[in-house]
Amino acid sequence: MAKEALIPAAILITGASSGIGEEAAKQLAARGARLCLVARQEQELERVQDDIHRKGGRAWIYPTDLT
């Protein structure tokens, strides 16, 4: 990923509670994106959201099953 800022981009990430989705969320948040994080596991989403917020990012969580 290039390092240019993404502000004011808003990005929806599914599967954001672990793996590639979690890492993408963290990297995009570090570049200024506002994130909507979606996954089934609410506690894991909260963990990812807390990590992003601690580092100054903005993320909102939506626990749901998209299948």
C-alpha positions in Angstrom: 0.0 0.0 0.0 1.2 3.5 -0.8 1.5 5.8 2.2 -0.6 8.7 1.0 -3.3 9.9 3.4 -6.8 8.6 2.9 -8.7 11.4 4.7 -11.7 11.8 4.4 -12.2 8.3 3.1 -14.7 6.1 4.9 -14.1 2.4 4.4 -16.2 -0.7 5.3 -14.1 -3.8 6.2 -15.8 -7.2 6.6 -14.0 -9.9 8.6 -12.3 -7.1 10.6 -12.0 -9.1 13.9 -8.9 -11.1 12.8 -6.5 -11.9 10.1 -6.2 -9.9 6.9 -9.3 -7.8 7.8 -7.8 -6.8 11.2 -4.5 -5.9 9.7 -6.1 -3.9 6.9 -8.1 -2.0 9.4 -5.1 -1.1 11.4 -3.1 0.0 8.4 -5.9 2.0 6.9 -6.6 3.7 10.2 -3.0 4.7 10.5 -3.4 6.5 7.2 -6.4 8.4 8.4 -9.3 6.4 7.1 -12.6 6.3 9.0 -13.5 2.7 9.4 -16.8 0.7 9.7 -15.7 -2.7 11.0 -18.0 -5.7 10.5 -17.6 -9.2 11.8 -19.5 -11.8 13.8 -17.5 -11.7 17.0 -18.3 -8.5 19.0 -15.6 -8.9 21.6 -12.9 -9.2 18.9 -14.3 -6.2 17.1 -14.2 -4.2 20.3 -10.5 -5.3 20.8 -9.6 -4.1 17.2 -11.6 -0.9 17.7 -9.8 -0.2 21.0 -6.4 -0.7 19.4 -7.3 1.7 16.6 -8.6 4.3 19.1 -5.5 4.1 21.3 -3.5 5.0 18.3 -5.6 8.0 17.4 -7.7 6.4 14.7 -11.5 6.3 14.2 -13.5 3.1 13.9 -17.1 2.1 14.4 -18.1 -1.5 14.9 -21.1 -3.5 13.6 -21.3 -7.0 14.9 -23.3 -9.1 12.4 -23.2 -12.2 10.2 -23.1 -11.3 6.5 -23.6 -14.9 5.3 
